[in-house]
Amino acid sequence: MTTSNSPDVDVLIVGLGPTGLISALALAQQGLSVRGLTRWHWLANSPRAHITNQRAMEVYRDLGIEEDATKQGTPWDLMGDTPVAVSMAGEEIARIQTWGTGYLRRGDYVQASPCPLLDIPQPYIEPVILNAAAHAGAKFMFNTEYLSYTELDDRVVVACRDEITGHEYEVSARYLIGADGAGSQIAEQLELAMHGHMARAGQAYIRFRGDLSAYLDTRPSVLNWFVNPAGAFGEIGLGSLRNVRPWDDWMCGFGFDMSKGELKMSNEEATQKVRAIVGDPTFDPEIVDIMIWYVNQQYASEYGRGRVFCGGDAVHRHPPSSGLGLNTCVQDAHNLAWKIAYHLKGYAGSGLVDTYTAERAPVGKQIVERANQSRLDYQRLRDALAVPGSKDPAADGLAKVKAPTPEGAAARKALREALELKDYEFNAEGVELNQRYASDAVIVDADAQPEVFVRDPQLFVQATTRPGAKLPHAWLVGKNKKKISTLDVVGKGRFTLLTGLSGTKWAAAAERLNLPFLQVVVIDTPGAQDLYANWQRVREIDEAGALLVRPDGFVAWRQSQDESTVDEAEAALRDVLARILDRPDMRGRSH
Ligand SMILES: Cc1cc2nc3c(=O)[nH]c(=O)nc-3n(C[C@H](O)[C@H](O)[C@H](O)COP(=O)(O)OP(=O)(O)OC[C@H]3O[C@@H](n4cnc5c(N)ncnc54)[C@H](O)[C@@H]3O)c2cc1C
C-alpha cells in the first residue's frame, strides 16, 4: 500500500544510545531529514561503556567529533597499567599492560591507526554525538515511547506515545532504524533470528566517589583487578575497580549468585564491599548507585529487511569484557547510514542497504563470542593461584606465586601464561581492526586467494588493501605541511578513487564520470603527499593502479595497474560502481 503524501522524515531512529546517535549524525551529515526518539528524558544515566577502540575513534574522526570526544575522555596514556592485586592498597600479584599501552604492543597500535584509544564513559560521549547531530540538522524527541511499526510499500509508519502528555500519534519515515538496545521491540517485531541466550550470569557495580589517586599516580589504569574474597564469585572471580573520572569517580564490580535471585544491597553493605576491595578499612566512599546487570550471549543472524533495520545491542548482546559493545554499535551505525543515505538520494538501489546484514552480522557474532570467551579465560588465572582446600584463597594464592621454590616457579610460569591469554581481552587489536566484509558492496580481486594472516589475527592488525578490508592508515603530508592520515583523504560521506601520479587514466576516468559522491585523490599531488613513503609500503597495488574506497573507509574494489585508455578505465569504473551500488543502469550511462 502507498499513500500520496510524503513521509514525515527520511529516517526515524528509535533509541538514542550510541547506535541511534551515530546513525543520526551520519545520516544528517548526508543531508537527510532525521528524527530520533528515546523513552527517557535524557541520554545514558550510568557510565556503562567506556573503552573506545581505534576503529570507533576513526569513525568519530570521520564524523568530525574526535577532538570533542578526546577533550571529554581519559587519555590513552592513563588507561592501561593494570594491576592484579589483593586490593587497591594491597600487594600486587602482577600487572598487565592493557589497551595497547605496553612497550611490546604500543608500536602496533600507533602504526595501525591515526587515533589513540580513549576512555570515555557513555554519559560523556553521548552528548558530544547528540550535539554534533543536532548541529547537522537531526531532530530529537525525548520522553517518547516507541509502540509499534507498520511497513507499507513506500514508508514505515511508527506509533509513538508522548510520555508526558500520554498523547499517541504516528510518524512516517522512508526507513526505520531500531537502535533500541538489548530489549529491542523492533528486532522482536521483525522476528530476527537470535542465537544464544540472555542473562547467563549476574554482575553488580557499586558507583562511588572517593579519591584513590594515591594508588594510581604510579600505575594509572582505568580498570583494576583484585583477587579478593569480596569479589570472588562467578566465572571471572575477581573484584574490579573501574574508573569513571580520574581518580575520584569509580565503579566497584563483582559477580553475584543469580540462582539466589537479584542481588539486594544496602549502602552500608556497599561501603564494606568497596572498603574490602580498596583494602583500606578507613576509606569513606560516597555511594552513588548500586547497579545490577546480567551477562548476555546472544546475536542475530539477520539485521533487518525492507525498510526496517536494527543495529547495536538490538542485534548483539554480550558482556563488557573486551570493551566491544559501544565500539561495535558505532560501526554498525556507520555502515548502515551511508547505505540508506545513498539509496534515498538516488545514488544506489535498495540492494546496497541489504548488504548491511552480510557485512555486520558476522562481526556481531564474533564479538559476542569473544566477549564471553574473555570472561571464561579468567579460569586460567584462578587455576594459577588456586590452593586446594584453602580457607583463605586470596592469601594462599598470593603466597603460592611468591614462594621461592620450584612449585613457586611453576606457579609463576602458569600465572604468566594465564596473563598472556588475557591479551585476547586487553590487547586484541586484530579483533578491533581486522574486519573483512564479504558482500555485494565489495568486489573481490579477480585472482583472489584466501587471505593468509602472518600473525594471530585476533591480536595483530594486518593492514591490507584487499577489497572488504578497512583502508590501511599511512601518514601523508597534507596542506600547510600538516601530517594527515590516508583515512583523512577518504570518507566524509563520499566514495574515493585513490590512485598515484602515474594512474592518469583512472584519475581522468573518475573525473569524467562527474558523480556527486565520487572524489579522486591522487597520492603525491599537493594535499596528499607520500613523503614518508608509508603509503607505498602498504598499498599492495602499483602506483598506477586504483583503489575504490567506500564512504565508511572500507575498500570496495582495487585494480593493480592503469588501464590502457581513459575509455577503458571509465567502463571499468562504471561496471564496479553499478555492481557495488546496485545500479545496473550506471553501466551504459554517460555523464
Ligand atoms: C556495565 C557495562 C559496561 C560496559 N562497558 C563497555 C565498554 O567498556 N566498551 C563498550 O564498547 N561497550 C560497553 N558496554 C556496552 C554498551 O553500553 C552497549 O553496547 C551500548 O550502550 C549499546 O548501545 P545501543 O545504542 O545499541 O543501545 P542502548 O545504549 O541500550 O540504547 C537503547 C536506546 O533505546 C531506547 N529505547 C529502548 N526501547 C524503547 C522504546 N520502546 N521506546 C523509546 N525508546 C526506547 C532507550 O531509551 C535508549 O535510548 C557496557 C555495558 C554495560 C552494561
The ligand as an SDF file (V2000), in Angstrom:
LIG
                    3D

 53 58  0  0  0  0  0  0  0  0999 V2000
   28.2690   -2.2590   32.7550 C   0  0  0  0  0  0  0  0  0  0  0  0
   28.5210   -2.0980   31.3100 C   0  0  0  0  0  0  0  0  0  0  0  0
   29.7980   -1.7820   30.8620 C   0  0  0  0  0  0  0  0  0  0  0  0
   30.0390   -1.6530   29.5050 C   0  0  0  0  0  0  0  0  0  0  0  0
   31.3070   -1.3670   29.0810 N   0  0  0  0  0  0  0  0  0  0  0  0
   31.5590   -1.2490   27.7530 C   0  0  0  0  0  0  0  0  0  0  0  0
   32.8500   -0.8720   27.2480 C   0  0  0  0  0  0  0  0  0  0  0  0
   33.8020   -0.6560   28.0010 O   0  0  0  0  0  0  0  0  0  0  0  0
   33.0140   -0.7040   25.9140 N   0  0  0  0  0  0  0  0  0  0  0  0
   31.9760   -0.9090   25.0530 C   0  0  0  0  0  0  0  0  0  0  0  0
   32.1650   -0.7330   23.8380 O   0  0  0  0  0  0  0  0  0  0  0  0
   30.7300   -1.2670   25.4910 N   0  0  0  0  0  0  0  0  0  0  0  0
   30.4880   -1.4390   26.8160 C   0  0  0  0  0  0  0  0  0  0  0  0
   29.2130   -1.7350   27.2560 N   0  0  0  0  0  0  0  0  0  0  0  0
   28.1430   -1.9600   26.2930 C   0  0  0  0  0  0  0  0  0  0  0  0
   27.4340   -0.6880   25.8520 C   0  0  0  0  0  0  0  0  0  0  0  0
   26.9520    0.0380   26.9500 O   0  0  0  0  0  0  0  0  0  0  0  0
   26.2920   -1.0700   24.9400 C   0  0  0  0  0  0  0  0  0  0  0  0
   26.8030   -1.9360   23.9460 O   0  0  0  0  0  0  0  0  0  0  0  0
   25.6510    0.1550   24.2690 C   0  0  0  0  0  0  0  0  0  0  0  0
   25.0960    1.0600   25.1790 O   0  0  0  0  0  0  0  0  0  0  0  0
   24.5200   -0.2800   23.3550 C   0  0  0  0  0  0  0  0  0  0  0  0
   24.1320    0.8420   22.6210 O   0  0  0  0  0  0  0  0  0  0  0  0
   22.7810    0.8800   21.8240 P   0  0  0  0  0  0  0  0  0  0  0  0
   22.7180    2.2470   21.2450 O   0  0  0  0  0  0  0  0  0  0  0  0
   22.6700   -0.2740   20.9100 O   0  0  0  0  0  0  0  0  0  0  0  0
   21.6540    0.6820   22.9350 O   0  0  0  0  0  0  0  0  0  0  0  0
   21.4180    1.4590   24.3300 P   0  0  0  0  0  0  0  0  0  0  0  0
   22.5880    2.2670   24.7260 O   0  0  0  0  0  0  0  0  0  0  0  0
   20.9440    0.4110   25.2710 O   0  0  0  0  0  0  0  0  0  0  0  0
   20.2560    2.4410   23.9740 O   0  0  0  0  0  0  0  0  0  0  0  0
   18.9370    1.9930   23.7340 C   0  0  0  0  0  0  0  0  0  0  0  0
   18.0600    3.1920   23.4500 C   0  0  0  0  0  0  0  0  0  0  0  0
   16.7820    2.7390   23.0420 O   0  0  0  0  0  0  0  0  0  0  0  0
   15.7890    3.4400   23.7530 C   0  0  0  0  0  0  0  0  0  0  0  0
   14.5890    2.6060   23.8030 N   0  0  0  0  0  0  0  0  0  0  0  0
   14.5050    1.2840   24.0470 C   0  0  0  0  0  0  0  0  0  0  0  0
   13.2110    0.8870   23.9680 N   0  0  0  0  0  0  0  0  0  0  0  0
   12.4960    1.9860   23.6450 C   0  0  0  0  0  0  0  0  0  0  0  0
   11.1080    2.2280   23.4150 C   0  0  0  0  0  0  0  0  0  0  0  0
   10.1940    1.2550   23.4370 N   0  0  0  0  0  0  0  0  0  0  0  0
   10.7050    3.4890   23.1420 N   0  0  0  0  0  0  0  0  0  0  0  0
   11.6090    4.5020   23.0710 C   0  0  0  0  0  0  0  0  0  0  0  0
   12.9310    4.3290   23.2830 N   0  0  0  0  0  0  0  0  0  0  0  0
   13.3580    3.0910   23.5570 C   0  0  0  0  0  0  0  0  0  0  0  0
   16.4110    3.7560   25.0880 C   0  0  0  0  0  0  0  0  0  0  0  0
   15.7420    4.8100   25.7000 O   0  0  0  0  0  0  0  0  0  0  0  0
   17.8330    4.1070   24.6440 C   0  0  0  0  0  0  0  0  0  0  0  0
   17.8710    5.4530   24.2060 O   0  0  0  0  0  0  0  0  0  0  0  0
   28.9710   -1.8510   28.5960 C   0  0  0  0  0  0  0  0  0  0  0  0
   27.6830   -2.1470   29.0550 C   0  0  0  0  0  0  0  0  0  0  0  0
   27.4530   -2.2750   30.3960 C   0  0  0  0  0  0  0  0  0  0  0  0
   26.0730   -2.6060   30.8870 C   0  0  0  0  0  0  0  0  0  0  0  0
  1  2  1  0
  2  3  1  0
  2 52  2  0
  3  4  2  0
  4  5  1  0
  4 50  1  0
  5  6  2  0
  6  7  1  0
  6 13  1  0
  7  8  2  0
  7  9  1  0
  9 10  1  0
 10 11  2  0
 10 12  1  0
 12 13  2  0
 13 14  1  0
 14 15  1  0
 14 50  1  0
 15 16  1  0
 16 17  1  0
 16 18  1  0
 18 19  1  0
 18 20  1  0
 20 21  1  0
 20 22  1  0
 22 23  1  0
 23 24  1  0
 24 25  2  0
 24 26  1  0
 24 27  1  0
 27 28  1  0
 28 29  2  0
 28 30  1  0
 28 31  1  0
 31 32  1  0
 32 33  1  0
 33 34  1  0
 33 48  1  0
 34 35  1  0
 35 36  1  0
 35 46  1  0
 36 37  1  0
 36 45  1  0
 37 38  2  0
 38 39  1  0
 39 40  1  0
 39 45  2  0
 40 41  1  0
 40 42  2  0
 42 43  1  0
 43 44  2  0
 44 45  1  0
 46 47  1  0
 46 48  1  0
 48 49  1  0
 50 51  2  0
 51 52  1  0
 52 53  1  0
M  END
$$$$
